[in-house]
């Protein structure tokens, strides 16, 4: 049987659970709802809020906490050691690669590592070395090296 808890304890437990959930599955969102639940728990103790007041405080605190968190991250962005990690085509710019399917009428294929990519550029024969200059989606833009 679940013991009878004061309402502020429920808010503090919810805050703790949301904090733990943020650590397990980080997404930088649940922590702000946890902060709102903590604020609601403290306000419930300090002001003896009725249930409707508790939900109102939580709603306002959640909106304010999420807004403050987004603003803080906008002003203090997280620097990445590898900013092009998820932009594979951007990582290929500048590389010299070999044409595997002749570029005819501006369209062909090039080999990069163990994969073959579609490309656009000046007409070239198979075996010609070309430099990746950019990308349009997954189609590389090349020029003679």
N, C-alpha and C positions, 0 to 999 in steps of 0.2 A: 504494500500500500504506500502511495506517495505521501510524504509528510506535507502538511499545510505550510506553505511559504508565504512570506510577505511579498507583495507585488514587486518591490524594488529588487528582491533577490532574483526574480525571474528575468528582469532586464539585465542584471549583472551577469547571470548565467548565459543569457543569449549573447551578450557582448563577448564573453570569454569564448563561447563556441564559434562565433564568427571570426574572432582573432585566430583561433586554432585552424579553422577552415581556410583562412587566408594563407597560413603557413603551409598547409598541405597542398593546396591548389592555388598558387599565387596568381592573381589577376588584377591586383591593386583596386579592388572594388569592395569586397566584403569587409575589409578593415574599416572603411568609412561608415558602413552600416553598424559595425561593432562599436565605433566611437559614438554614434547616435544612440545606440542601446545603452551604453555606459552613461551618457549624459541624461538619458531618460531615467535610468535607475537612480542616479544622484538627485535629480530633480524630484523624483517621486518621494524619496526620503526627506528631502529638505522642505518640500511644499505640501506633502500629503495629498498628492494629486489623485482625483478619481480616475477610473479607467479611461474615459473619453479624453481627459486631459493628458493622460500618459501617451495615448496614441497620437494626439495632436503634437505633443512635444517631440515624440519620435519622428513623426513625418517632417516637421520643420527642421529638426536636428539632422536627419538623414539628407535632406536636400542641401542644407548648409554645409554639411561635412563633405558630401560628394563634390559640390561646387568648389569648396576650398581645396580639396585634394587635387582636382583637375587643374585648378589655377596654379597650385604649387608645382605640379609636374610640368606645366607649360613653361613656368618661369625657371625651373631647375630640371631640364631634361637629363635623362640617364644617358651618359656617354657609353658607346659600345666600342669594344676592342676591334670589332669587325663590322663596320656599318653596312657593308654590302653582303652580309651573310645570306640573306634571303633574296638577293637580287642577282641570280646566277648570270644573266646576260650582261649585267653591268660589270661583273667580275672579268668577263672575257674581253672587254674593250682593250685594245692595244696588243693582243696576242696575235702572233703570226701562225696561220693554220694552212692546211693543204686542201685544195679542192678535190673532192672525191667524185662528184658528178658535175660535168662541165657546166659552167655558168653560161646559159644561152638565153638571149632576150632578157638579160638581167636577173635570171633566176637559176639557182643551182644548189649544191650541197657541199658542205665542208666537214672535215673530220677534226674534232677537238677531243683529245684524250681517247676514250673508248666509245664516244658517241658521235653521231652524225647529225648536223644541224642544217636546216634550210637557210639559204642566204640570198641576198640581193646585191648586185654590184656589176662591174663591167664584165663583158664576156671574157671567159678564161677557159683554158683547156684543163683536163684532169691532170693533177700533179702540180699545178701552179700554186705558188705560195702567195697568200693574201693576208692582209691585216684587218682585224675586226675593228670597225670604226664606230659602231653603235648597234642598236637593236630596235626592232619594231615588234613588240610582243616577243615571240620566240623565234623570229626570223632575224638573222644577223645581217647587218649592213657591212660590206667589205670593200676593200680597194686593193689593187696590186701592191705587194710588199716591195 
